[in-house]
């Protein structure tokens, strides 16, 4: 499944997408030592529910934030 998840950092945001769908989660870096969910887009034709995607997206976003030194 990891090859189906696309993660990119743009400015102070981390955007997580599910390949081949419109499913997306956007997390923002703030002054707090954690990420804030700013936006989600659901795709009812995606192979998973939004709630399942949000778990995967949260983990992927946190991993990226650690790589960038945004959180420890």
CHARMM-style PDB file with segment names, atoms N, HN, CA, C and O in Angstrom:
ATOM      1  N   UNK     1       0.828  -1.206   0.000  1.00  0.00      PROA
ATOM      2  CA  UNK     1       0.000   0.000   0.000  1.00  0.00      PROA
ATOM      3  C   UNK     1       0.865   1.259   0.000  1.00  0.00      PROA
ATOM      4  O   UNK     1       0.430   2.299  -0.493  1.00  0.00      PROA
ATOM      5  N   UNK     2       2.080   1.184   0.542  1.00  0.00      PROA
ATOM      6  HN  UNK     2       2.434   0.338   0.942  1.00  0.00      PROA
ATOM      7  CA  UNK     2       2.914   2.376   0.643  1.00  0.00      PROA
ATOM      8  C   UNK     2       3.231   2.990  -0.720  1.00  0.00      PROA
ATOM      9  O   UNK     2       3.422   4.202  -0.816  1.00  0.00      PROA
ATOM     10  N   UNK     3       3.290   2.171  -1.776  1.00  0.00      PROA
ATOM     11  HN  UNK     3       3.135   1.186  -1.697  1.00  0.00      PROA
ATOM     12  CA  UNK     3       3.557   2.730  -3.097  1.00  0.00      PROA
ATOM     13  C   UNK     3       2.324   3.425  -3.671  1.00  0.00      PROA
ATOM     14  O   UNK     3       2.416   4.105  -4.693  1.00  0.00      PROA
ATOM     15  N   UNK     4       1.175   3.259  -3.023  1.00  0.00      PROA
ATOM     16  HN  UNK     4       1.100   2.707  -2.193  1.00  0.00      PROA
ATOM     17  CA  UNK     4      -0.056   3.925  -3.456  1.00  0.00      PROA
ATOM     18  C   UNK     4      -0.232   5.288  -2.788  1.00  0.00      PROA
ATOM     19  O   UNK     4      -1.092   6.073  -3.186  1.00  0.00      PROA
ATOM     20  N   UNK     5       0.583   5.564  -1.775  1.00  0.00      PROA
ATOM     21  HN  UNK     5       1.282   4.926  -1.451  1.00  0.00      PROA
ATOM     22  CA  UNK     5       0.485   6.824  -1.033  1.00  0.00      PROA
ATOM     23  C   UNK     5       1.545   7.790  -1.536  1.00  0.00      PROA
ATOM     24  O   UNK     5       2.733   7.468  -1.564  1.00  0.00      PROA
ATOM     25  N   UNK     6       1.111   8.958  -1.928  1.00  0.00      PROA
ATOM     26  HN  UNK     6       0.146   9.220  -1.906  1.00  0.00      PROA
ATOM     27  CA  UNK     6       2.014  10.018  -2.394  1.00  0.00      PROA
ATOM     28  C   UNK     6       2.081  11.097  -1.323  1.00  0.00      PROA
ATOM     29  O   UNK     6       1.049  11.565  -0.842  1.00  0.00      PROA
ATOM     30  N   UNK     7       3.290  11.490  -0.949  1.00  0.00      PROA
ATOM     31  HN  UNK     7       4.128  11.110  -1.339  1.00  0.00      PROA
ATOM     32  CA  UNK     7       3.486  12.493   0.100  1.00  0.00      PROA
ATOM     33  C   UNK     7       4.410  13.576  -0.421  1.00  0.00      PROA
ATOM     34  O   UNK     7       5.483  13.284  -0.948  1.00  0.00      PROA
ATOM     35  N   UNK     8       3.994  14.828  -0.275  1.00  0.00      PROA
ATOM     36  HN  UNK     8       3.121  15.065   0.153  1.00  0.00      PROA
ATOM     37  CA  UNK     8       4.873  15.932  -0.665  1.00  0.00      PROA
ATOM     38  C   UNK     8       4.716  17.085   0.316  1.00  0.00      PROA
ATOM     39  O   UNK     8       3.638  17.317   0.864  1.00  0.00      PROA
ATOM     40  N   UNK     9       5.805  17.794   0.521  1.00  0.00      PROA
ATOM     41  HN  UNK     9       6.680  17.606   0.075  1.00  0.00      PROA
ATOM     42  CA  UNK     9       5.812  18.971   1.382  1.00  0.00      PROA
ATOM     43  C   UNK     9       5.916  20.198   0.496  1.00  0.00      PROA
ATOM     44  O   UNK     9       6.800  20.296  -0.354  1.00  0.00      PROA
ATOM     45  N   UNK    10       5.004  21.126   0.705  1.00  0.00      PROA
ATOM     46  HN  UNK    10       4.285  21.046   1.396  1.00  0.00      PROA
ATOM     47  CA  UNK    10       5.005  22.386  -0.037  1.00  0.00      PROA
ATOM     48  C   UNK    10       4.817  23.498   0.985  1.00  0.00      PROA
ATOM     49  O   UNK    10       3.772  23.600   1.628  1.00  0.00      PROA
ATOM     50  N   UNK    11       5.845  24.328   1.124  1.00  0.00      PROA
ATOM     51  HN  UNK    11       6.693  24.245   0.601  1.00  0.00      PROA
ATOM     52  CA  UNK    11       5.772  25.391   2.123  1.00  0.00      PROA
ATOM     53  C   UNK    11       5.622  24.790   3.505  1.00  0.00      PROA
ATOM     54  O   UNK    11       6.432  23.958   3.914  1.00  0.00      PROA
ATOM     55  N   UNK    12       4.605  25.198   4.220  1.00  0.00      PROA
ATOM     56  HN  UNK    12       3.947  25.874   3.888  1.00  0.00      PROA
ATOM     57  CA  UNK    12       4.341  24.697   5.566  1.00  0.00      PROA
ATOM     58  C   UNK    12       3.277  23.621   5.586  1.00  0.00      PROA
ATOM     59  O   UNK    12       2.668  23.376   6.627  1.00  0.00      PROA
ATOM     60  N   UNK    13       3.039  22.967   4.444  1.00  0.00      PROA
ATOM     61  HN  UNK    13       3.534  23.167   3.598  1.00  0.00      PROA
ATOM     62  CA  UNK    13       2.016  21.930   4.369  1.00  0.00      PROA
ATOM     63  C   UNK    13       2.602  20.601   3.893  1.00  0.00      PROA
ATOM     64  O   UNK    13       3.564  20.559   3.126  1.00  0.00      PROA
ATOM     65  N   UNK    14       1.999  19.538   4.366  1.00  0.00      PROA
ATOM     66  HN  UNK    14       1.218  19.573   4.989  1.00  0.00      PROA
ATOM     67  CA  UNK    14       2.293  18.207   3.870  1.00  0.00      PROA
ATOM     68  C   UNK    14       1.008  17.675   3.258  1.00  0.00      PROA
ATOM     69  O   UNK    14      -0.030  17.621   3.917  1.00  0.00      PROA
ATOM     70  N   UNK    15       1.086  17.287   2.005  1.00  0.00      PROA
ATOM     71  HN  UNK    15       1.930  17.330   1.470  1.00  0.00      PROA
ATOM     72  CA  UNK    15      -0.081  16.818   1.270  1.00  0.00      PROA
ATOM     73  C   UNK    15       0.081  15.323   1.022  1.00  0.00      PROA
ATOM     74  O   UNK    15       1.101  14.870   0.501  1.00  0.00      PROA
ATOM     75  N   UNK    16      -0.936  14.573   1.402  1.00  0.00      PROA
ATOM     76  HN  UNK    16      -1.764  14.941   1.825  1.00  0.00      PROA
ATOM     77  CA  UNK    16      -0.930  13.118   1.232  1.00  0.00      PROA
ATOM     78  C   UNK    16      -2.077  12.768   0.295  1.00  0.00      PROA
ATOM     79  O   UNK    16      -3.214  13.195   0.496  1.00  0.00      PROA
ATOM     80  N   UNK    17      -1.761  11.982  -0.737  1.00  0.00      PROA
ATOM     81  HN  UNK    17      -0.837  11.636  -0.900  1.00  0.00      PROA
ATOM     82  CA  UNK    17      -2.766  11.568  -1.720  1.00  0.00      PROA
ATOM     83  C   UNK    17      -2.747  10.053  -1.871  1.00  0.00      PROA
ATOM     84  O   UNK    17      -1.736   9.396  -1.623  1.00  0.00      PROA
ATOM     85  N   UNK    18      -3.891   9.518  -2.284  1.00  0.00      PROA
ATOM     86  HN  UNK    18      -4.712  10.051  -2.485  1.00  0.00      PROA
ATOM     87  CA  UNK    18      -3.987   8.108  -2.634  1.00  0.00      PROA
ATOM     88  C   UNK    18      -3.962   8.032  -4.153  1.00  0.00      PROA
ATOM     89  O   UNK    18      -4.868   8.521  -4.828  1.00  0.00      PROA
ATOM     90  N   UNK    19      -2.913   7.414  -4.679  1.00  0.00      PROA
ATOM     91  HN  UNK    19      -2.177   7.016  -4.130  1.00  0.00      PROA
ATOM     92  CA  UNK    19      -2.694   7.335  -6.128  1.00  0.00      PROA
ATOM     93  C   UNK    19      -3.936   6.813  -6.853  1.00  0.00      PROA
ATOM     94  O   UNK    19      -4.564   5.850  -6.414  1.00  0.00      PROA
ATOM     95  N   UNK    20      -4.279   7.462  -7.967  1.00  0.00      PROA
ATOM     96  HN  UNK    20      -3.769   8.245  -8.324  1.00  0.00      PROA
ATOM     97  CA  UNK    20      -5.389   7.031  -8.794  1.00  0.00      PROA
ATOM     98  C   UNK    20      -6.756   7.435  -8.292  1.00  0.00      PROA
ATOM     99  O   UNK    20      -7.773   7.006  -8.836  1.00  0.00      PROA
ATOM    100  N   UNK    21      -6.789   8.267  -7.244  1.00  0.00      PROA
ATOM    101  HN  UNK    21      -5.962   8.615  -6.802  1.00  0.00      PROA
ATOM    102  CA  UNK    21      -8.064   8.731  -6.686  1.00  0.00      PROA
ATOM    103  C   UNK    21      -7.982  10.232  -6.424  1.00  0.00      PROA
ATOM    104  O   UNK    21      -6.938  10.856  -6.614  1.00  0.00      PROA
ATOM    105  N   UNK    22      -9.098  10.792  -5.988  1.00  0.00      PROA
ATOM    106  HN  UNK    22      -9.946  10.285  -5.834  1.00  0.00      PROA
ATOM    107  CA  UNK    22      -9.129  12.196  -5.582  1.00  0.00      PROA
ATOM    108  C   UNK    22      -8.921  12.340  -4.070  1.00  0.00      PROA
ATOM    109  O   UNK    22      -8.959  13.452  -3.542  1.00  0.00      PROA
ATOM    110  N   UNK    23      -8.702  11.221  -3.374  1.00  0.00      PROA
ATOM    111  HN  UNK    23      -8.671  10.318  -3.802  1.00  0.00      PROA
ATOM    112  CA  UNK    23      -8.541  11.223  -1.922  1.00  0.00      PROA
ATOM    113  C   UNK    23      -7.291  12.008  -1.546  1.00  0.00      PROA
ATOM    114  O   UNK    23      -6.208  11.779  -2.084  1.00  0.00      PROA
ATOM    115  N   UNK    24      -7.467  12.949  -0.598  1.00  0.00      PROA
ATOM    116  HN  UNK    24      -8.347  13.135  -0.161  1.00  0.00      PROA
ATOM    117  CA  UNK    24      -6.343  13.814  -0.218  1.00  0.00      PROA
ATOM    118  C   UNK    24      -6.513  14.294   1.215  1.00  0.00      PROA
ATOM    119  O   UNK    24      -7.629  14.517   1.685  1.00  0.00      PROA
ATOM    120  N   UNK    25      -5.378  14.448   1.902  1.00  0.00      PROA
ATOM    121  HN  UNK    25      -4.472  14.266   1.520  1.00  0.00      PROA
ATOM    122  CA  UNK    25      -5.350  15.052   3.229  1.00  0.00      PROA
ATOM    123  C   UNK    25      -4.212  16.069   3.256  1.00  0.00      PROA
ATOM    124  O   UNK    25      -3.106  15.803   2.784  1.00  0.00      PROA
ATOM    125  N   UNK    26      -4.506  17.225   3.812  1.00  0.00      PROA
ATOM    126  HN  UNK    26      -5.404  17.442   4.195  1.00  0.00      PROA
ATOM    127  CA  UNK    26      -3.504  18.290   3.908  1.00  0.00      PROA
ATOM    128  C   UNK    26      -3.277  18.593   5.388  1.00  0.00      PROA
ATOM    129  O   UNK    26      -4.216  18.864   6.137  1.00  0.00      PROA
ATOM    130  N   UNK    27      -2.020  18.541   5.783  1.00  0.00      PROA
ATOM    131  HN  UNK    27      -1.258  18.321   5.174  1.00  0.00      PROA
ATOM    132  CA  UNK    27      -1.626  18.835   7.162  1.00  0.00      PROA
ATOM    133  C   UNK    27      -0.758  20.080   7.162  1.00  0.00      PROA
ATOM    134  O   UNK    27       0.040  20.288   6.249  1.00  0.00      PROA
ATOM    135  N   UNK    28      -0.913  20.906   8.184  1.00  0.00      PROA
ATOM    136  HN  UNK    28      -1.562  20.737   8.927  1.00  0.00      PROA
ATOM    137  CA  UNK    28      -0.129  22.143   8.290  1.00  0.00      PROA
ATOM    138  C   UNK    28       0.800  22.102   9.482  1.00  0.00      PROA
ATOM    139  O   UNK    28       0.493  21.555  10.541  1.00  0.00      PROA
ATOM    140  N   UNK    29       1.949  22.706   9.255  1.00  0.00      PROA
ATOM    141  HN  UNK    29       2.199  23.150   8.395  1.00  0.00      PROA
ATOM    142  CA  UNK    29       2.914  22.921  10.336  1.00  0.00      PROA
ATOM    143  C   UNK    29       2.512  24.222  11.014  1.00  0.00      PROA
ATOM    144  O   UNK    29       2.331  25.250  10.361  1.00  0.00      PROA
ATOM    145  N   UNK    30       2.378  24.163  12.309  1.00  0.00      PROA
ATOM    146  HN  UNK    30       2.525  23.328  12.839  1.00  0.00      PROA
ATOM    147  CA  UNK    30       2.031  25.362  13.057  1.00  0.00      PROA
ATOM    148  C   UNK    30       3.093  25.667  14.089  1.00  0.00      PROA
ATOM    149  O   UNK    30       4.214  25.166  14.008  1.00  0.00      PROA
ATOM    150  N   UNK    31       2.742  26.480  15.048  1.00  0.00      PROA
ATOM    151  HN  UNK    31       1.831  26.886  15.115  1.00  0.00      PROA
ATOM    152  CA  UNK    31       3.682  26.803  16.118  1.00  0.00      PROA
ATOM    153  C   UNK    31       3.741  25.693  17.163  1.00  0.00      PROA
ATOM    154  O   UNK    31       4.670  25.643  17.970  1.00  0.00      PROA
ATOM    155  N   UNK    32       2.742  24.799  17.147  1.00  0.00      PROA
ATOM    156  HN  UNK    32       1.988  24.839  16.491  1.00  0.00      PROA
ATOM    157  CA  UNK    32       2.732  23.662  18.067  1.00  0.00      PROA
ATOM    158  C   UNK    32       3.666  22.573  17.543  1.00  0.00      PROA
ATOM    159  O   UNK    32       3.978  22.546  16.353  1.00  0.00      PROA
ATOM    160  N   UNK    33       4.107  21.690  18.408  1.00  0.00      PROA
ATOM    161  HN  UNK    33       3.854  21.712  19.375  1.00  0.00      PROA
ATOM    162  CA  UNK    33       5.022  20.625  17.961  1.00  0.00      PROA
ATOM    163  C   UNK    33       4.295  19.424  17.349  1.00  0.00      PROA
ATOM    164  O   UNK    33       4.732  18.287  17.530  1.00  0.00      PROA
ATOM    165  N   UNK    34       3.217  19.653  16.642  1.00  0.00      PROA
ATOM    166  HN  UNK    34       2.863  20.577  16.495  1.00  0.00      PROA
ATOM    167  CA  UNK    34       2.492  18.595  15.940  1.00  0.00      PROA
ATOM    168  C   UNK    34       1.832  19.178  14.701  1.00  0.00      PROA
ATOM    169  O   UNK    34       1.752  20.396  14.538  1.00  0.00      PROA
ATOM    170  N   UNK    35       1.367  18.304  13.843  1.00  0.00      PROA
ATOM    171  HN  UNK    35       1.432  17.315  13.976  1.00  0.00      PROA
ATOM    172  CA  UNK    35       0.695  18.720  12.618  1.00  0.00      PROA
ATOM    173  C   UNK    35      -0.792  18.911  12.878  1.00  0.00      PROA
ATOM    174  O   UNK    35      -1.374  18.278  13.759  1.00  0.00      PROA
ATOM    175  N   UNK    36      -1.388  19.793  12.096  1.00  0.00      PROA
ATOM    176  HN  UNK    36      -0.915  20.308  11.381  1.00  0.00      PROA
ATOM    177  CA  UNK    36      -2.818  20.043  12.174  1.00  0.00      PROA
ATOM    178  C   UNK    36      -3.454  19.654  10.846  1.00  0.00      PROA
ATOM    179  O   UNK    36      -2.981  20.054   9.782  1.00  0.00      PROA
ATOM    180  N   UNK    37      -4.528  18.873  10.911  1.00  0.00      PROA
ATOM    181  HN  UNK    37      -4.913  18.548  11.775  1.00  0.00      PROA
ATOM    182  CA  UNK    37      -5.249  18.518   9.699  1.00  0.00      PROA
ATOM    183  C   UNK    37      -5.998  19.743   9.202  1.00  0.00      PROA
ATOM    184  O   UNK    37      -6.842  20.290   9.912  1.00  0.00      PROA
ATOM    185  N   UNK    38      -5.691  20.174   7.984  1.00  0.00      PROA
ATOM    186  HN  UNK    38      -5.005  19.730   7.408  1.00  0.00      PROA
ATOM    187  CA  UNK    38      -6.297  21.380   7.428  1.00  0.00      PROA
ATOM    188  C   UNK    38      -7.435  21.061   6.459  1.00  0.00      PROA
ATOM    189  O   UNK    38      -8.390  21.830   6.343  1.00  0.00      PROA
ATOM    190  N   UNK    39      -7.330  19.918   5.759  1.00  0.00      PROA
ATOM    191  HN  UNK    39      -6.554  19.294   5.854  1.00  0.00      PROA
ATOM    192  CA  UNK    39      -8.326  19.609   4.744  1.00  0.00      PROA
ATOM    193  C   UNK    39      -8.293  18.125   4.408  1.00  0.00      PROA
ATOM    194  O   UNK    39      -7.230  17.503   4.406  1.00  0.00      PROA
ATOM    195  N   UNK    40      -9.462  17.564   4.125  1.00  0.00      PROA
ATOM    196  HN  UNK    40     -10.325  18.069   4.127  1.00  0.00      PROA
ATOM    197  CA  UNK    40      -9.533  16.220   3.559  1.00  0.00      PROA
ATOM    198  C   UNK    40     -10.506  16.254   2.396  1.00  0.00      PROA
ATOM    199  O   UNK    40     -11.494  16.988   2.413  1.00  0.00      PROA
ATOM    200  N   UNK    41     -10.216  15.459   1.399  1.00  0.00      PROA
ATOM    201  HN  UNK    41      -9.414  14.862   1.385  1.00  0.00      PROA
ATOM    202  CA  UNK    41     -11.116  15.303   0.261  1.00  0.00      PROA
ATOM    203  C   UNK    41     -11.379  13.816   0.117  1.00  0.00      PROA
ATOM    204  O   UNK    41     -10.452  13.012   0.015  1.00  0.00      PROA
ATOM    205  N   UNK    42     -12.649  13.465   0.110  1.00  0.00      PROA
ATOM    206  HN  UNK    42     -13.402  14.117   0.193  1.00  0.00      PROA
ATOM    207  CA  UNK    42     -13.051  12.064  -0.007  1.00  0.00      PROA
ATOM    208  C   UNK    42     -13.338  11.714  -1.460  1.00  0.00      PROA
ATOM    209  O   UNK    42     -13.820  12.547  -2.227  1.00  0.00      PROA
ATOM    210  N   UNK    43     -13.045  10.498  -1.821  1.00  0.00      PROA
ATOM    211  HN  UNK    43     -12.653   9.821  -1.198  1.00  0.00      PROA
ATOM    212  CA  UNK    43     -13.374   9.961  -3.138  1.00  0.00      PROA
ATOM    213  C   UNK    43     -14.173   8.689  -2.884  1.00  0.00      PROA
ATOM    214  O   UNK    43     -13.610   7.669  -2.484  1.00  0.00      PROA
ATOM    215  N   UNK    44     -15.458   8.744  -3.111  1.00  0.00      PROA
ATOM    216  HN  UNK    44     -15.914   9.573  -3.436  1.00  0.00      PROA
ATOM    217  CA  UNK    44     -16.328   7.603  -2.809  1.00  0.00      PROA
ATOM    218  C   UNK    44     -16.025   6.387  -3.677  1.00  0.00      PROA
ATOM    219  O   UNK    44     -16.454   5.277  -3.361  1.00  0.00      PROA
ATOM    220  N   UNK    45     -15.287   6.589  -4.771  1.00  0.00      PROA
ATOM    221  HN  UNK    45     -14.938   7.490  -5.028  1.00  0.00      PROA
ATOM    222  CA  UNK    45     -14.903   5.473  -5.628  1.00  0.00      PROA
ATOM    223  C   UNK    45     -13.546   4.886  -5.255  1.00  0.00      PROA
ATOM    224  O   UNK    45     -13.080   3.941  -5.892  1.00  0.00      PROA
ATOM    225  N   UNK    46     -12.914   5.440  -4.231  1.00  0.00      PROA
ATOM    226  HN  UNK    46     -13.292   6.207  -3.714  1.00  0.00      PROA
ATOM    227  CA  UNK    46     -11.599   4.952  -3.792  1.00  0.00      PROA
ATOM    228  C   UNK    46     -11.738   3.567  -3.173  1.00  0.00      PROA
ATOM    229  O   UNK    46     -12.813   3.206  -2.695  1.00  0.00      PROA
ATOM    230  N   UNK    47     -10.659   2.790  -3.179  1.00  0.00      PROA
ATOM    231  HN  UNK    47      -9.785   3.083  -3.567  1.00  0.00      PROA
ATOM    232  CA  UNK    47     -10.715   1.428  -2.645  1.00  0.00      PROA
ATOM    233  C   UNK    47     -10.722   1.345  -1.118  1.00  0.00      PROA
ATOM    234  O   UNK    47     -10.640   0.248  -0.565  1.00  0.00      PROA
ATOM    235  N   UNK    48     -10.818   2.479  -0.432  1.00  0.00      PROA
ATOM    236  HN  UNK    48     -10.884   3.370  -0.882  1.00  0.00      PROA
ATOM    237  CA  UNK    48     -10.899   2.475   1.029  1.00  0.00      PROA
ATOM    238  C   UNK    48     -11.784   3.622   1.493  1.00  0.00      PROA
ATOM    239  O   UNK    48     -12.039   4.572   0.753  1.00  0.00      PROA
ATOM    240  N   UNK    49     -12.243   3.513   2.725  1.00  0.00      PROA
ATOM    241  HN  UNK    49     -12.036   2.741   3.326  1.00  0.00      PROA
ATOM    242  CA  UNK    49     -13.064   4.560   3.321  1.00  0.00      PROA
ATOM    243  C   UNK    49     -12.172   5.726   3.724  1.00  0.00      PROA
ATOM    244  O   UNK    49     -10.967   5.561   3.917  1.00  0.00      PROA
ATOM    245  N   UNK    50     -12.774   6.906   3.851  1.00  0.00      PROA
ATOM    246  HN  UNK    50     -13.753   7.040   3.695  1.00  0.00      PROA
ATOM    247  CA  UNK    50     -12.024   8.091   4.270  1.00  0.00      PROA
ATOM    248  C   UNK    50     -11.378   7.864   5.635  1.00  0.00      PROA
ATOM    249  O   UNK    50     -10.242   8.283   5.856  1.00  0.00      PROA
ATOM    250  N   UNK    51     -12.079   7.216   6.538  1.00  0.00      PROA
ATOM    251  HN  UNK    51     -13.002   6.876   6.359  1.00  0.00      PROA
ATOM    252  CA  UNK    51     -11.518   6.983   7.879  1.00  0.00      PROA
ATOM    253  C   UNK    51     -10.252   6.123   7.814  1.00  0.00      PROA
ATOM    254  O   UNK    51      -9.306   6.363   8.564  1.00  0.00      PROA
ATOM    255  N   UNK    52     -10.227   5.139   6.938  1.00  0.00      PROA
ATOM    256  HN  UNK    52     -10.996   4.944   6.329  1.00  0.00      PROA
ATOM    257  CA  UNK    52      -9.038   4.303   6.765  1.00  0.00      PROA
ATOM    258  C   UNK    52      -7.894   5.108   6.158  1.00  0.00      PROA
ATOM    259  O   UNK    52      -6.744   4.990   6.582  1.00  0.00      PROA
ATOM    260  N   UNK    53      -8.222   5.926   5.162  1.00  0.00      PROA
ATOM    261  HN  UNK    53      -9.156   6.021   4.817  1.00  0.00      PROA
ATOM    262  CA  UNK    53      -7.209   6.759   4.521  1.00  0.00      PROA
ATOM    263  C   UNK    53      -6.609   7.747   5.515  1.00  0.00      PROA
ATOM    264  O   UNK    53      -5.401   7.982   5.507  1.00  0.00      PROA
ATOM    265  N   UNK    54      -7.444   8.322   6.362  1.00  0.00      PROA
ATOM    266  HN  UNK    54      -8.425   8.131   6.369  1.00  0.00      PROA
ATOM    267  CA  UNK    54      -6.937   9.312   7.318  1.00  0.00      PROA
ATOM    268  C   UNK    54      -5.907   8.710   8.275  1.00  0.00      PROA
ATOM    269  O   UNK    54      -4.963   9.396   8.667  1.00  0.00      PROA
ATOM    270  N   UNK    55      -6.069   7.455   8.653  1.00  0.00      PROA
ATOM    271  HN  UNK    55      -6.835   6.897   8.335  1.00  0.00      PROA
ATOM    272  CA  UNK    55      -5.077   6.790   9.517  1.00  0.00      PROA
ATOM    273  C   UNK    55      -3.747   6.669   8.780  1.00  0.00      PROA
ATOM    274  O   UNK    55      -2.693   7.003   9.323  1.00  0.00      PROA
ATOM    275  N   UNK    56      -3.805   6.192   7.550  1.00  0.00      PROA
ATOM    276  HN  UNK    56      -4.660   5.921   7.109  1.00  0.00      PROA
ATOM    277  CA  UNK    56      -2.597   6.026   6.730  1.00  0.00      PROA
ATOM    278  C   UNK    56      -1.955   7.383   6.445  1.00  0.00      PROA
ATOM    279  O   UNK    56      -0.736   7.535   6.522  1.00  0.00      PROA
ATOM    280  N   UNK    57      -2.793   8.365   6.115  1.00  0.00      PROA
ATOM    281  HN  UNK    57      -3.783   8.242   6.052  1.00  0.00      PROA
ATOM    282  CA  UNK    57      -2.288   9.708   5.785  1.00  0.00      PROA
ATOM    283  C   UNK    57      -1.617  10.348   6.999  1.00  0.00      PROA
ATOM    284  O   UNK    57      -0.576  10.989   6.861  1.00  0.00      PROA
ATOM    285  N   UNK    58      -2.198  10.182   8.176  1.00  0.00      PROA
ATOM    286  HN  UNK    58      -3.045   9.661   8.288  1.00  0.00      PROA
ATOM    287  CA  UNK    58      -1.617  10.745   9.400  1.00  0.00      PROA
ATOM    288  C   UNK    58      -0.224  10.168   9.650  1.00  0.00      PROA
ATOM    289  O   UNK    58       0.714  10.896   9.973  1.00  0.00      PROA
ATOM    290  N   UNK    59      -0.106   8.847   9.497  1.00  0.00      PROA
ATOM    291  HN  UNK    59      -0.869   8.255   9.235  1.00  0.00      PROA
ATOM    292  CA  UNK    59       1.194   8.203   9.693  1.00  0.00      PROA
ATOM    293  C   UNK    59       2.214   8.682   8.661  1.00  0.00      PROA
ATOM    294  O   UNK    59       3.365   8.951   9.003  1.00  0.00      PROA
ATOM    295  N   UNK    60       1.796   8.790   7.407  1.00  0.00      PROA
ATOM    296  HN  UNK    60       0.860   8.572   7.130  1.00  0.00      PROA
ATOM    297  CA  UNK    60       2.696   9.236   6.341  1.00  0.00      PROA
ATOM    298  C   UNK    60       3.114  10.688   6.541  1.00  0.00      PROA
ATOM    299  O   UNK    60       4.277  11.033   6.332  1.00  0.00      PROA
ATOM    300  N   UNK    61       2.180  11.532   6.942  1.00  0.00      PROA
ATOM    301  HN  UNK    61       1.236  11.251   7.111  1.00  0.00      PROA
ATOM    302  CA  UNK    61       2.482  12.951   7.165  1.00  0.00      PROA
ATOM    303  C   UNK    61       3.439  13.128   8.333  1.00  0.00      PROA
ATOM    304  O   UNK    61       4.359  13.943   8.265  1.00  0.00      PROA
ATOM    305  N   UNK    62       3.230  12.371   9.404  1.00  0.00      PROA
ATOM    306  HN  UNK    62       2.483  11.709   9.459  1.00  0.00      PROA
ATOM    307  CA  UNK    62       4.128  12.463  10.558  1.00  0.00      PROA
ATOM    308  C   UNK    62       5.527  11.976  10.215  1.00  0.00      PROA
ATOM    309  O   UNK    62       6.515  12.556  10.668  1.00  0.00      PROA
ATOM    310  N   UNK    63       5.620  10.923   9.424  1.00  0.00      PROA
ATOM    311  HN  UNK    63       4.818  10.452   9.057  1.00  0.00      PROA
ATOM    312  CA  UNK    63       6.933  10.430   8.990  1.00  0.00      PROA
ATOM    313  C   UNK    63       7.658  11.510   8.193  1.00  0.00      PROA
ATOM    314  O   UNK    63       8.842  11.761   8.415  1.00  0.00      PROA
ATOM    315  N   UNK    64       6.946  12.149   7.266  1.00  0.00      PROA
ATOM    316  HN  UNK    64       5.984  11.945   7.086  1.00  0.00      PROA
ATOM    317  CA  UNK    64       7.538  13.216   6.448  1.00  0.00      PROA
ATOM    318  C   UNK    64       7.943  14.398   7.333  1.00  0.00      PROA
ATOM    319  O   UNK    64       9.016  14.972   7.145  1.00  0.00      PROA
ATOM    320  N   UNK    65       7.103  14.761   8.284  1.00  0.00      PROA
ATOM    321  HN  UNK    65       6.231  14.295   8.437  1.00  0.00      PROA
ATOM    322  CA  UNK    65       7.410  15.881   9.185  1.00  0.00      PROA
ATOM    323  C   UNK    65       8.666  15.599   9.999  1.00  0.00      PROA
ATOM    324  O   UNK    65       9.460  16.508  10.240  1.00  0.00      PROA
ATOM    325  N   UNK    66       8.858  14.356  10.426  1.00  0.00      PROA
ATOM    326  HN  UNK    66       8.214  13.617  10.231  1.00  0.00      PROA
ATOM    327  CA  UNK    66      10.082  13.992  11.158  1.00  0.00      PROA
ATOM    328  C   UNK    66      11.305  14.100  10.249  1.00  0.00      PROA
ATOM    329  O   UNK    66      12.351  14.603  10.659  1.00  0.00      PROA
ATOM    330  N   UNK    67      11.161  13.621   9.002  1.00  0.00      PROA
ATOM    331  HN  UNK    67      10.311  13.213   8.668  1.00  0.00      PROA
ATOM    332  CA  UNK    67      12.268  13.735   8.041  1.00  0.00      PROA
ATOM    333  C   UNK    67      12.664  15.188   7.817  1.00  0.00      PROA
ATOM    334  O   UNK    67      13.842  15.496   7.636  1.00  0.00      PROA
ATOM    335  N   UNK    68      11.681  16.078   7.830  1.00  0.00      PROA
ATOM    336  HN  UNK    68      10.724  15.828   7.978  1.00  0.00      PROA
ATOM    337  CA  UNK    68      11.932  17.501   7.603  1.00  0.00      PROA
ATOM    338  C   UNK    68      12.371  18.231   8.866  1.00  0.00      PROA
ATOM    339  O   UNK    68      12.754  19.399   8.804  1.00  0.00      PROA
ATOM    340  N   UNK    69      12.319  17.553  10.011  1.00  0.00      PROA
ATOM    341  HN  UNK    69      12.008  16.604  10.062  1.00  0.00      PROA
ATOM    342  CA  UNK    69      12.707  18.182  11.278  1.00  0.00      PROA
ATOM    343  C   UNK    69      11.631  19.062  11.861  1.00  0.00      PROA
ATOM    344  O   UNK    69      11.905  19.871  12.747  1.00  0.00      PROA
ATOM    345  N   UNK    70      10.397  18.918  11.378  1.00  0.00      PROA
ATOM    346  HN  UNK    70      10.174  18.260  10.659  1.00  0.00      PROA
ATOM    347  CA  UNK    70       9.299  19.730  11.899  1.00  0.00      PROA
ATOM    348  C   UNK    70       8.869  19.242  13.283  1.00  0.00      PROA
ATOM    349  O   UNK    70       8.494  20.042  14.140  1.00  0.00      PROA
ATOM    350  N   UNK    71       8.926  17.922  13.494  1.00  0.00      PROA
ATOM    351  HN  UNK    71       9.231  17.273  12.797  1.00  0.00      PROA
ATOM    352  CA  UNK    71       8.576  17.341  14.786  1.00  0.00      PROA
ATOM    353  C   UNK    71       9.631  16.287  15.130  1.00  0.00      PROA
ATOM    354  O   UNK    71      10.385  15.837  14.268  1.00  0.00      PROA
ATOM    355  N   UNK    72       9.664  15.906  16.413  1.00  0.00      PROA
ATOM    356  HN  UNK    72       9.051  16.272  17.113  1.00  0.00      PROA
ATOM    357  CA  UNK    72      10.609  14.879  16.849  1.00  0.00      PROA
ATOM    358  C   UNK    72       9.895  13.644  17.338  1.00  0.00      PROA
ATOM    359  OT1 UNK    72      10.540  12.677  17.743  1.00  0.00      PROA
TER     360      UNK     72
END
